Amino acid sequence: MVTVILLPPFIFLGFFRKGLTRKGRLLLPLAKTYSKVLYTVFRVRVIPSGFEQIDPQRPYVFMANHTSIADPLAIAIAIPQPFHCVFKKELARIPVFGWALLSLGQIMVDRENTEQARASIGGSISGLSGNNCIVIFPEGRVSHDGSLLPLKKGGFHLAIQAGLPIVPVRVAGARQVCPPGGSGHFHDGVISVQAFSPLDVCGKTEADIPDLMEKVRRRLA
C-alpha cells in the first residue's frame, strides 16, 4: 500500500526530470519518507552514527555491507545527501518499485556482465554534480550467513577514476529485522548504520586498490 500510494507521483515526475543530479534530488525526500513510513509500520528503529564526519555538501562513494533487503531502507534514512544506489537488473522487473528505480536515476547493472556494470556505473558518476553520491554494496549480493563476502573491485576502480572519497558504512541488525532467504517479512528491531572516516583516493591508482579494499573490509567486518 505504501509503495502504490507514494511512488507513482514520483515515477511520473522522474520520467520528465532530466539529468541524474536533478533525479537524485527528487529521490532524496521520497526515499527518506518511504523508508521512515515503512519502518514506523514495522516498528524498526534506525540509529545512524559517524555521519558527523561526512560533509553533506560533498559527493562520496558509500560502500556498505549487505546482509538483508532491509539494508537499503536503513541507509536511505541515514545518508544526508542525494544518492544513487547501484541495483541488480532483476529489481527493475518489480512493478511500481522497479519503475521508480529506473525513473529516478538509480544505477542498474547486470551482475553477470562485469564490463557492462562498470560502464553503467562509470557513466552515471560522470553525469553527477554537486553533492550527489553513489551507494554501492561491494559484496555484490546479500550474505546469507552474515559473514562478509569477498569485495568486488568495480566500485574501487570507479571511485579512483572519479576522485570521490570512499565512505565505508557498516549496517548491523538488518538480518534480525528481515532475515535473508525468507518470505520478506519484517520484524520489529533496531538497525545501526555506522559511517567511518572517508578514505581519500586522491593520487591513488589501480595499484592501490588492494590496500583500499582491505581498509574497507576491516571496517565492514
C-alpha positions, 0 to 999 in steps of 0.5 A: 500500500505504501509503495502504490500510494507514494511512488507513482507521483514520483515515477511520473515526475522522474520520467520528465526530470532530466539529468541524474543530479536533478533525479537524485534530488527528487529521490532524496525526500521520497526515499527518506519518507518511504523508508521512515513510513515503512519502518514506523509500520514495522516498528524498526528503529534506525540509529545512524552514527559517524555521519558527523564526519561526512560533509553533506555538501560533498559527493562520496562513494558509500560502500556498505555491507549487505546482509538483508533487503532491509539494508537499503531502507536503513541507509536511505534514512541515514545518508544526508545527501542525494544518492544513487544506489547501484541495483541488480537488473532483476529489481527493475522487473518489480512493478511500481518499485522497479519503475521508480528505480529506473525513473529516478536515476538509480544505477542498474547493472547486470551482475553477470556482465562485469564490463557492462556494470562498470560502464553503467556505473562509470557513466552515471558518476560522470553525469553527477554534480554537486553533492550527489553520491553513489551507494554501492554494496561491494559484496555484490549480493546479500550474505546469507550467513552474515559473514562478509563476502569477498569485495568486488573491485568495480566500485574501487576502480570507479571511485579512483577514476572519479576522485570521490572519497570512499565512505565505508558504512557498516549496517548491523541488525538488518538480518534480525529485522528481515532475515535473508532467504525468507518470505520478506517479512519484517520484524520489529528491531533496531538497525545501526548504520555506522559511517567511518572516516572517508578514505581519500583516493586522491593520487591513488591508482589501480595499484592501490586498490588492494590496500583500499579494499582491505581498509574497507573490509576491516571496517565492514567486518 
